[in-house]
Amino acid sequence: MHAVRREWALGDDITEHILVADASALPAAATILHAIPEEHQVHAWLHVPEADDGVLIPERLNLQLHPHVGNAWTPMQLRDELNKVLPSIPRNNGVQAWLAAEASTVAEGRRCLTKHGHDRDHMFAAAYWKHGCGSTARDERIRRAYVEAVAKDADLTDPDTRADTEMLADEMGREVPSP
């Protein structure tokens, strides 16, 4: 489940892109920026812990970069930043979005994009980590959530099902064991 997987592919007739990545997803975002054709417009909200980390972000034409230097965003900070710019992004041929960051930040970013009318079929949102949770424990919860989804014959090819399954896994982490 958590090996190499297709997280980004250029959408048909898409010429506008939104990228949101915290420091954990910065290498993936940089790879995606290299793959997007130069004539495409890209709006990127990228977290770089220190200004020197910006060297990872490739220079390119048509990049509207919104760097976030220092500590990672809170979910509300990201929402506020997206709310400022999303209304001005044209939706001529649709906009492709890719989000990867801490789980609650991704959930808020996804809600914000959806609220602004972003097409869920052109959105990939993945929690790369969960605040206060080690990756081994989270991976086990995600594995259990996928087992439950398979048992319910859920369509795991549906991006919404995948996002819902991973959110369920994160909710499993909030359960408090009985004494």
C-alpha positions in Angstrom: 0.0 0.0 0.0 2.8 2.5 0.8 5.4 1.7 -1.8 5.9 3.7 -4.9 2.6 4.8 -6.3 1.2 7.1 -9.0 0.5 10.3 -7.2 0.7 12.7 -10.1 0.0 12.5 -13.8 -0.6 15.4 -16.2 -4.3 15.7 -16.7 -5.8 15.8 -20.2 -6.4 19.4 -21.4 -5.2 20.8 -18.1 -2.9 23.9 -18.3 -3.3 25.2 -14.7 -1.9 23.5 -11.6 -2.0 24.0 -7.8 0.7 22.4 -5.7 0.6 22.5 -1.9 3.5 20.8 0.0 5.0 21.0 3.4 8.7 20.2 3.9 8.0 16.4 4.0 6.6 16.6 0.4 9.0 19.2 -1.0 11.1 16.7 -3.0 7.9 15.3 -4.6 6.6 18.8 -5.3 10.0 19.8 -6.9 9.8 16.6 -9.1 6.3 17.5 -10.2 7.4 21.1 -11.0 10.0 19.7 -13.3 7.4 17.5 -15.1 4.8 20.3 -15.7 5.3 21.8 -19.2 6.8 25.4 -19.0 3.8 26.9 -20.7 1.5 25.7 -17.9 0.6 28.1 -15.1 1.5 26.8 -11.6 0.4 28.2 -8.3 2.5 26.6 -5.5 2.3 26.9 -1.8 5.5 25.3 -0.6 6.8 25.1 3.0 10.6 25.5 3.3 11.8 25.3 6.9 14.8 27.6 6.1 15.3 30.1 3.3 18.2 28.0 2.0 15.8 25.1 1.4 14.3 27.1 -1.4 17.2 25.8 -3.6 15.1 22.6 -4.0 12.4 24.5 -5.9 13.2 24.7 -9.6 13.1 28.0 -11.4 10.5 28.0 -14.2 8.3 30.3 -16.2 4.7 30.7 -15.1 5.2 29.8 -11.5 3.4 31.9 -8.9 5.2 30.8 -5.8 3.8 31.3 -2.3 6.7 30.2 -0.1 6.1 29.6 3.6 9.5 29.9 5.4 9.9 28.7 9.0 7.5 26.5 10.9 4.9 24.5 8.9 1.4 26.0 8.4 -1.4 25.4 10.7 -4.4 24.1 8.9 -6.1 27.6 9.3 -3.0 29.4 8.1 -3.0 27.4 4.9 -6.8 27.9 4.5 -6.4 31.6 4.8 -3.6 31.7 2.2 -5.6 29.6 -0.2 -8.7 31.7 0.3 -6.8 34.8 -0.8 -5.7 33.4 -4.2 -8.1 30.6 -5.2 -10.9 33.0 -6.4 -8.5 34.6 -8.9 -7.4 31.3 -10.6 -9.3 30.8 -13.8 -11.1 27.6 -14.4 -11.1 27.6 -18.2 -10.0 23.9 -18.7 -10.1 22.9 -15.1 -7.3 23.1 -12.6 -5.2 20.1 -11.4 -4.3 20.1 -7.7 -1.8 18.1 -5.7 -1.6 18.5 -1.9 0.8 16.6 0.4 1.5 17.6 4.0 0.5 16.9 7.6 -2.9 15.1 7.7 -5.0 17.9 9.2 -3.4 20.5 6.9 -4.2 18.4 3.9 -7.8 17.9 5.1 -8.3 21.6 5.5 -6.7 22.3 2.1 -8.9 19.8 0.4 -12.0 21.3 2.1 -10.9 24.8 0.9 -10.3 23.7 -2.7 -13.7 21.9 -2.8 -15.4 25.0 -1.3 -14.0 27.1 -4.1 -15.4 24.7 -6.7 -12.3 22.7 -7.5 -13.2 19.4 -9.3 -12.4 16.5 -7.1 -11.5 14.4 -10.1 -8.6 16.7 -10.7 -7.3 16.7 -7.1 -4.8 14.4 -5.3 -4.6 14.9 -1.6 -2.3 12.8 0.6 -1.3 13.1 4.3 2.4 12.4 4.4 2.4 12.4 8.2 0.2 13.0 11.2 1.1 15.4 14.0 1.9 13.4 17.2 1.9 10.0 15.5 4.9 8.0 14.4 4.9 6.7 10.9 4.8 3.0 11.9 1.7 3.4 14.1 0.0 5.5 11.3 0.9 3.0 8.6 -0.7 0.2 10.7 -3.9 2.3 11.1 -4.0 3.0 7.4 -3.5 -0.8 6.7 -6.4 -1.6 9.0 -8.6 1.1 7.4 -7.9 -0.3 3.9 -8.7 -3.9 5.1 -12.0 -2.5 6.4 -12.6 -0.8 3.0 -11.9 -3.9 1.1 -14.2 -5.9 3.3 -17.0 -3.4 2.4 -16.2 -3.7 -1.3 -15.2 0.0 -1.5 -13.9 1.2 -4.8 -10.2 1.8 -4.0 -9.6 3.3 -7.4 -11.8 6.3 -6.4 -9.7 9.1 -5.1 -12.4 10.2 -2.7 -12.6 6.6 -1.2 -8.8 6.7 -0.7 -9.0 10.1 1.0 -11.9 9.0 3.2 -10.1 5.7 4.1 -7.0 7.6 5.2 -9.1 10.1 7.2 -10.8 7.1 8.9 -7.3 5.8 9.8 -6.4 9.2 11.3 -9.7 9.1 13.3 -8.7 5.6 14.6 -5.6 7.4 16.1 -7.9 9.7 18.1 -9.7 6.8 19.8 -9.1 6.6 23.5 -8.7 3.0 24.8 -11.1 2.0 27.5 -9.6 1.6 31.0 
